């Protein structure tokens, strides 16, 4: 699995930095025309800008993982740091694959987190509370603040 993961990462990194080559290959396939339109936009970005985007994405991902580890610690869910780092990465992968939307996402998050984290901790209430807290912090709170800001802009524009 480690070798497959490393090879996959290398292939994806090469594809990311050589989008023009990927576009040339995909243009030959008739069923990929919609994808090619979107990839053509990326082919206009410089390598330096792509590297900056990749770095910022990695930094954001790292912040999400460290945030989750901190919330787990606050909720008294004791999982070793390295194991929690890997489990949270798997959790985010599961959540990216799971077809959820809106409030349906919360029960899916709770079940997925309990299934993964209960391997190391019996504190299911703490695991569910951590999943709820992360959901509130990263999804609900920004949505509420954004709505308030948009509402505030509309009120100011009407005056």
C-alpha positions in Angstrom: 0.0 0.0 0.0 2.8 2.4 0.8 4.4 1.9 -2.6 1.1 2.3 -4.4 0.4 5.5 -2.4 3.9 6.9 -3.2 3.6 6.1 -6.9 0.1 7.6 -7.0 1.3 10.8 -5.3 4.1 11.1 -7.8 1.8 10.6 -10.8 -0.7 13.1 -9.4 2.0 15.7 -8.7 3.4 15.3 -12.3 -0.1 15.6 -13.7 -0.7 18.7 -11.5 2.5 20.5 -12.7 2.2 19.3 -16.3 -1.5 20.1 -16.9 -0.8 20.9 -20.6 0.4 17.3 -21.2 -2.6 15.9 -19.4 -4.9 18.1 -21.6 -3.2 16.8 -24.8 -3.8 13.2 -23.7 -7.4 13.8 -22.7 -8.2 15.8 -25.8 -7.9 12.6 -27.8 -10.6 10.9 -25.7 -14.1 12.0 -26.8 -15.8 11.5 -23.4 -13.4 13.9 -21.6 -14.3 17.1 -23.4 -16.0 18.7 -20.3 -13.0 18.0 -18.2 -10.6 19.4 -20.8 -12.4 22.7 -20.7 -11.7 23.1 -17.0 -8.1 21.8 -17.3 -7.3 24.3 -20.0 -7.8 27.1 -17.4 -5.3 25.4 -15.1 -2.8 25.1 -17.9 -2.4 28.9 -18.0 -1.1 29.0 -14.4 2.7 29.2 -13.9 4.6 26.5 -12.0 5.3 29.0 -9.2 1.7 29.8 -8.8 0.7 26.1 -8.8 3.3 25.4 -6.2 2.0 28.3 -4.0 -1.6 26.9 -4.4 -0.4 23.5 -3.4 1.4 24.8 -0.4 -1.6 26.8 0.8 -3.8 23.8 0.3 -1.4 21.7 2.3 -1.3 24.3 5.0 -5.1 24.5 5.2 -5.3 20.7 5.4 -2.7 20.6 8.2 -4.6 23.3 10.1 -7.8 21.2 9.8 -6.1 18.1 11.1 -4.4 19.9 14.0 -7.7 21.6 14.8 -9.4 18.2 15.0 -6.6 16.8 17.2 -7.0 19.7 19.6 -10.8 19.3 19.8 -10.3 15.6 20.4 -7.9 16.4 23.3 -10.4 18.9 24.7 -13.1 16.2 24.6 -10.8 13.8 26.5 -10.4 11.4 23.5 -6.9 10.1 24.0 -5.4 8.9 20.8 -1.6 9.0 20.1 -0.6 12.0 18.0 0.7 10.1 15.0 -2.3 7.7 15.0 -4.8 10.6 15.3 -3.1 12.4 12.4 -3.5 9.3 10.2 -7.1 8.6 11.4 -8.2 12.1 10.8 -6.7 12.0 7.3 -8.7 8.8 6.6 -11.8 10.5 8.2 -11.5 13.5 5.8 -11.1 11.0 2.9 -14.3 9.2 4.0 -16.2 12.5 4.3 -15.0 13.6 0.9 -16.3 10.4 -0.7 -19.5 10.2 1.3 -22.4 11.9 -0.6 -23.8 14.3 2.0 -25.3 17.8 2.1 -26.3 20.2 4.8 -27.6 18.8 8.0 -27.4 15.3 6.7 -23.7 15.6 7.0 -23.7 15.7 10.8 -25.0 12.2 11.4 -22.6 10.8 8.8 -19.7 12.6 10.4 -20.7 11.3 13.8 -21.0 7.7 12.6 -17.8 7.8 10.6 -15.8 9.4 13.4 -17.0 6.9 15.9 -16.2 4.0 13.6 -12.7 5.2 13.0 -11.7 6.7 16.4 -13.3 4.0 18.6 -10.4 1.7 17.6 -8.3 3.8 20.0 -10.8 5.3 22.4 -14.1 4.1 24.1 -15.2 7.7 24.6 -17.9 7.8 21.9 -19.6 10.8 23.4 -16.3 12.7 23.2 -15.7 11.5 19.6 -19.2 12.6 18.6 -18.8 15.9 20.4 -15.5 16.5 18.6 -17.2 15.8 15.2 -20.0 18.2 16.1 -17.6 20.9 17.2 -15.5 20.6 14.0 -18.7 20.7 12.0 -19.9 23.8 13.8 -16.5 25.6 13.7 -15.7 24.9 10.0 -19.2 24.8 8.3 -22.0 26.3 10.4 -20.2 29.2 11.9 -18.7 30.5 8.6 -22.1 30.0 6.9 -23.8 32.1 9.6 -21.2 34.8 9.6 -21.3 34.9 5.7 -25.1 35.2 5.8 -24.9 38.0 8.4 -22.3 39.8 6.3 -24.3 39.5 3.1 -27.4 40.6 4.9 -25.5 43.5 6.3 -24.3 44.5 2.9 -27.9 44.4 1.5 -29.1 46.6 4.3 -26.3 49.1 3.7 -27.0 49.2 0.0 -30.7 49.8 0.5 -30.1 53.0 2.6 
